[in-house]
């Protein structure tokens, strides 16, 4: 079973291996810099665990947990 972005703990880092999302969501991720080979680290979780704040390419980004499940991590 593959590990997804929402499986990472706060402070953990991973490399995006693939994005298995419907095309509109995949395109939105790519526009935000979430592409294969990018290193991402989890900075914070909201109090109820949603959304997830991640850091990549020098900036922070919040991703909903249900969308983070589409991002496979190596």
N, C-alpha and C positions, 0 to 999 in steps of 0.2 A: 504494500500500500504506500502511495506517495505521501510525502509530507506537504502540507499547504501553509500558506502564510499565517493563517489563523492558529496553526499548531505551534508557532514559535512563541517562546516566553519573552517577557520584557528583558531587554539587554542582549537577546540572542541575535545572531546575524545569519543570513542565508543568501544563496544565489538563486535568482529566478531561473528555473529550468524550462517552464512552459506556462502558457496561459490557456486553460480550457474553458473558455467563456463564449457565450453567444457573440456574434460579430460586433454589435453596437457597444457592448461592455468591453470587449477586447480592444476595440479601437480607442475607447476612452482611456483605458489603461495605458496603451501605447502613447497616446497624446500626453499623458502625465509622466512619461519616462519609465514606466514599468514594462521593460522589455527583457527578453531572454539574455542572461549573462550579467544582469545588473545585480549588484550587492545591495541588500536591504537589511536594516536592523529595526527591531521593534523598540520604540522609545517609551511609549506609555499605552495603557489601556484606560478607557473611560470607566467610571465607577461600576457600571454594569457590564463591562467587557466589550462594549460596542459604542463607538468605532475604535479602531486600532490606529495609533499614531506611529508611522514608520518614518525612517530617515533613509534617503537615497540621493546620490549625486549632489550632495551639499544642501539639500532642503528637506523639510518635513512635509508629510502628507498624511491625511486621515482617510482610512478605507473602512467601509462597513464590513462587518464580520461575514455577512452572507456573500459579499463580493470577494473577500479575501480567500474564500474557499476555492475559487477558480485559479488562484496563483500557486503553481507547484514549485516547491523549493528543493534544491539539491543539497 
